[in-house]
Amino acid sequence: MSKLDQVLQIEPSVELVFRGPFNEVVTADLKLTNPSDKRVCFKVKTTAPKRYCVRPNSGVIESKGAVTVAVMLQPFDYDPNEKNKHKFMVQTMFAPDGKIENQEQLWKDVLPEQLMDSKLKCVLDPTGNSASQNSVVHEEKVKAVKQENVHTRPDLPTPRAEAYPASAQKPTVGNVDSQKRQDEEIRRLKEQINALKEENSNIKAEEVRLRKVAMSDTVSSTPPPSQRVEVPTQASALPPYVYLIVVLILGILIGKIIL
């Protein structure tokens, strides 16, 4: 089943620009507009949840309504040589009729074909407003977001954007090459395992054959009972006292002869 097209109008629709300097919080706006006749649930996700806070990060937009999401980049040491690959995803679905008691459970139970999503790249512009201007803009945006007509919890601390797995991103050439190498290594290991199993089976078969040969040689070298030669046993030796009596008799006889 084909994926649904995004029902919301998202501004900006391609890139979310953060203007430096980045030694304090920098905020970028994300406006979500619902032109449909139904309520729409939304959720904002990012590949770098530790770097961004979002207010609100989820909620419900009424029909023909709109909400401004404040995406706040946390302070960090900016390196112009570092490539920024952070991405955001706005995920949506049509809200069920009636009151929504538990949005988290609603997102867990939704079918994949009912989801709509839009992805945006993050762009860091170091030549933006001054730090003081950023601070004022940030405070104004947070206040404005709190006044939006969205079913969220304003009493909660500023939430971070929910992470979405890197597998949801479009694979790069490097990732594809790495995956190919891993698949090739797995295939090679499987072939080696199969070869070892076959060699082990051949060794066992050879061992069984040698045992059969050895048993047949033993049976053929054993003569039948009719051809067996009985080896006479030696007579058992005389008891010692018989030798003593013989010695005594010889002694008496020799004594008489001498006399």
N, C-alpha and C positions, 0 to 999 in steps of 0.2 A: 504494500500500500504506500502511495507517495506521501511525502511529508507535507504538512499544511504550511501555507505561506503565512508569514508574520502578519498578525492582524493590527498590531500597534504601529503608529508612526513614530519613528525614533530620530531625535535630533541631538547631536550629529549621528549620521547613519553609518559612517565608515571609520572615522578616527576620533579618539578622545584625546584632546591636546591638554597637556599640563605645562604651564609656563613658569619658569624658574624665577629667582633662585630657589634651590631645593633644600635650604637649611631650616625651613619650617614647613608647616602643612600647606599644601597647594591643592586647591579645589577646582574641579571641572564639573560642569552641569551636563546632565543627561535628561532630556525632556521626553516623556512617554505620553502619547496621545492615543486615546481609544475612540476611533471614528465609528465603531460598530454599534449595534443595538443591544449588545449583551455586555455584561460585566466581564472583565478580564483579570485573571490573577497573573502577577508577574514576579520574577525573581532575578536578581543580578548576581552573576558569578564571575570569577576571575581566575587566571592561572597563577596569580601571586597574592593570595589572601593576606599574607603578613605585611604587605606593602601598602594596602589600601583599606580605608574605612568607607562604608557606604551608608547613606541615610536617605530614605529607607532602603533596605536591601531586598524587601519583598512587600507585597500588599495586593490590594484589589482596586482596580480603576473602574469607576462607574461608566455606563454608556455615555459617549460624547464628552467624557471627562479627560483630565490630564494630570500628570504628576511630574514634578522636577526632582530628580535623584541627584544628590550631591555626592560625588566621588572624590574622596580626600586622599591624596598621596602623602604618605608619612615622610618626615624629614630623613634625608640620607645624604651621603657624600657623593656628589655627582661626578662621574667619570665620563668625559666625552668619547673615550675610546670603547666604552662598554656598549654593546648592542642591546637595545631594549626590545625584548620579544614578548612583553606582557600583553595579554588580550582580555577583553571582557565579553561576556555573553549575556544577553537579555533573553530569558526563557519565559514563555507565556503559555496560558491555556484558558479556555473559556470557563468562567466560574459556574458552579452548579446553582440551581435556583434555591432560594431560601437563605437563611443565615449560615455563615461558615463558622463552625465551632473550632476547628483545628486545621489551620492551613498546612502545617507540617505533614499531617497524616494525609491530607488531600494530595500533596505532591508525591508522597510515597505510593499512593494507590493509582495515580494517573497512568494510563496506557501510553507507551512511547509514540504511537501514531496520533495522539491527541496533543502533543507538544509542538510549540512553534518556537524558533530561536533565531536570534540575530547576533552576529559577532562584530566586535569593533577592536581595532588596534589602538595601543597606547603610544602617544608621541610625546617625547620630552623636549620642550623648547627652552633652552637655558637663557635666551635673550628676551624674557617676558617682563612682567611687571616687577616693581621693586618689592622688597620683603614687606614693607609696611602696607603697601597696596594689597598684596596677597592676604595679609592678616585681616584687613577690613573686609575684603571680598568674601573671605572664608566665613566670617561671623555673620555677614548679611545672608549668605546662602543657607547657612544652617538654620537661621531664624525663618527664612522663607519656606524651607522644606517642612519645618514643624507645623506650619499653618496650612499645608496642603490637605485637601479633603481625601485622605487615603486611610484605609483601615490598617493602621499600624499601631505600635506601642510607643508613644513619644516619651514615656517615662523611663524607658530602657536606655542604657548607655549606647553610644554610637556603635553600630554593629560593623563587623568586617564583611566584605563580600564573600559569598560562598565560593569555595574552590571548585573548579571543574577540571577533570583529568586531562593531562596532556594528550591522551589518545584521541580526544575530541577535536584536536587541532589538525590542520592539514599537514600530512607528513612531508618533511623536507627531504632533499636528495641524500643528505648525510644519514638521516634516520633510515631511509630505504636501503642504502648500501649496508649499513650496520645490520639491519634485519636480514638481508640476504646472506651476509657472512655467517650470522648465527644459524640460519636455516641450513646452510651448507655444512657447517660444523656438526650440527645435530644429525644430518643425514649421513655424514662420514662415520660418526660414532656408532650409529645404528648398524651400518654395514660391517664395522669391525666386530660388533657384538654378535651379529648373525654368523660371521665367519668363525669366531671362537666357539660358538655353540655347535656348528657343524663339525669343527675339528674335534671337539670333545666327544661328540657322538661317534665319530670314526675311531677314536682311541678306545672307547668302551666296546665297540663292536670287535676290534682287533683283540682286546683283552679276553673277551668271551671265546673267540676262535682259538686263541692259544691255549686257553684252559681245556677246551674240548680235545685239542690235539694231544696235550700232555696226559689227559685221562686215558685216551685210546692207546697211547704208547705204553702206559703202565699196565693196562689190562693185557695187551699182547705179549709183554715180557714175562708175565707170571705163568709158570708151567701148570698144567692140569694136575689134579691130585694123583692120577695114576703114574705120572712121570716123576713125582717127587722122590728124592733119595733120602732114605732115613739115615741119619748120621748117628752111629752108636755113641752112646754116652760112656765115659770112662767109669770104671768101677770106683765106687766110693772108697776113700782111704780108710785103713784099719784103725781101730781105736788105739790110743796111746798105751793103754795098759797091756795090750797084746805084745807090743814091742818090748815093754819092760819085762814081761815073763820070759820072752825069747832070750833077752840079754842075760837074765838070771840063770836060765838053763845052760846057756853057752858058758857062762862063768863057772858053773859047777863042773861041767864036763872038762873044761880046760884045767881046772884045779886037780881033778882026779888023774888026768893024764900026766901032769907034772909030778905028782906024788908016785 
